C-alpha cells in the first residue's frame, strides 16, 4: 500500500490537502480487486477521513482529504484494518502557518 501526497513537502495548517491511497499486490501491481478497509491515523489533531472500505469500482486507488492543524513535522499512517502488516507511512510533511515559510510558528 502507498500513500501519495502532493510533491510539495510543506502544507499550511488548516488547509485541506489531497492524498492518494493505492493498494498493491505481492508483485507490485495495483491491486484493482482490493476491497479491504483502511484506517487513517496521526499523532496530531489532524482532520482525517473515517475508515473506508474500498469497492471494486475504486480499482485499488482512491483520493482522500486530510487537514493538519499542528505546526511542525507531521506524518500520516494508513493501515488495512484486517491485516495490520499492510500499512504505509509516507514521508513527513512540514506544517506551517499561513504566510510563514519555515513551519516554526514565527514570522
JOZI-V672039 format. One record per residue. N is the residue number from 1. PHI is phi in degrees with one decimal (* if undefined). PSI is psi as a letter, one per 20 degrees, with the letter a starting at -180 (NA if undefined). NEAR is the number of other C-alpha atoms within 12 Angstrom. Layout:
[[N | PHI | PSI | NEAR] [N | PHI | PSI | NEAR]]
This chain:
[[1 | * | q | 34] [2 | -129.7 | q | 31] [3 | -123.2 | p | 34] [4 | -111.7 | p | 29] [5 | -111.5 | r | 27] [6 | -55.1 | q | 20] [7 | -58.1 | h | 16] [8 | -69.1 | p | 16] [9 | -93.2 | j | 23] [10 | -118.7 | p | 28] [11 | -126.8 | q | 35] [12 | -95.9 | p | 31] [13 | -54.3 | p | 32] [14 | 87.9 | i | 20] [15 | -92.0 | p | 20] [16 | -74.7 | q | 21] [17 | -130.6 | q | 29] [18 | -93.3 | p | 22] [19 | -124.9 | q | 27] [20 | -117.4 | p | 24] [21 | -104.4 | p | 39] [22 | -125.4 | p | 35] [23 | -94.0 | p | 36] [24 | -121.7 | q | 24] [25 | -87.6 | a | 16] [26 | -63.9 | i | 10] [27 | -100.5 | j | 9] [28 | 86.5 | j | 12] [29 | -92.0 | q | 17] [30 | -60.2 | p | 20] [31 | -83.3 | n | 26] [32 | -62.8 | i | 21] [33 | -98.2 | j | 19] [34 | -62.5 | p | 27] [35 | -131.1 | k | 24] [36 | -77.0 | r | 31] [37 | -105.3 | p | 25] [38 | -109.8 | q | 37] [39 | -120.1 | p | 28] [40 | -105.2 | p | 32] [41 | -143.8 | q | 26] [42 | -162.5 | q | 26] [43 | -89.9 | j | 16] [44 | -121.3 | a | 22] [45 | -90.9 | k | 18] [46 | -67.4 | q | 27] [47 | -87.2 | o | 23] [48 | -113.3 | q | 28] [49 | -65.4 | q | 27] [50 | -71.4 | r | 16] [51 | -50.7 | q | 18] [52 | -133.1 | p | 23] [53 | -98.5 | o | 25] [54 | -63.3 | q | 26] [55 | -114.4 | r | 19] [56 | -58.8 | h | 15] [57 | -65.9 | h | 14] [58 | -71.8 | h | 22] [59 | 53.7 | k | 22] [60 | 82.3 | j | 29] [61 | -137.1 | p | 31] [62 | -153.7 | q | 30] [63 | -95.4 | q | 23] [64 | -134.4 | r | 26] [65 | -109.7 | p | 25] [66 | -131.9 | q | 34] [67 | -135.1 | p | 28] [68 | -93.5 | p | 35] [69 | -108.9 | h | 30] [70 | -84.3 | p | 27] [71 | -73.8 | q | 29] [72 | 105.7 | a | 26] [73 | -77.3 | p | 26] [74 | -129.4 | q | 31] [75 | -132.8 | r | 33] [76 | -136.6 | p | 35] [77 | -118.7 | p | 32] [78 | -120.2 | p | 37] [79 | -132.5 | p | 30] [80 | -71.3 | p | 28] [81 | -71.4 | h | 21] [82 | -94.0 | h | 15] [83 | -133.5 | n | 14] [84 | -62.1 | i | 17] [85 | -72.3 | i | 13] [86 | -93.5 | o | 25] [87 | -155.7 | r | 27] [88 | -153.5 | p | 28] [89 | -126.5 | o | 24] [90 | -70.1 | r | 24] [91 | -55.3 | q | 20] [92 | -66.0 | q | 24] [93 | -116.1 | q | 29] [94 | -88.6 | p | 27] [95 | -98.9 | p | 34] [96 | -125.5 | r | 28] [97 | -71.5 | q | 24] [98 | -59.9 | p | 20] [99 | 78.1 | j | 15] [100 | -114.4 | p | 19] [101 | -85.3 | i | 20] [102 | -111.1 | i | 21] [103 | 76.0 | j | 25] [104 | -91.3 | j | 19] [105 | 90.7 | i | 20] [106 | -100.2 | a | 13] [107 | -92.8 | NA | 11]]
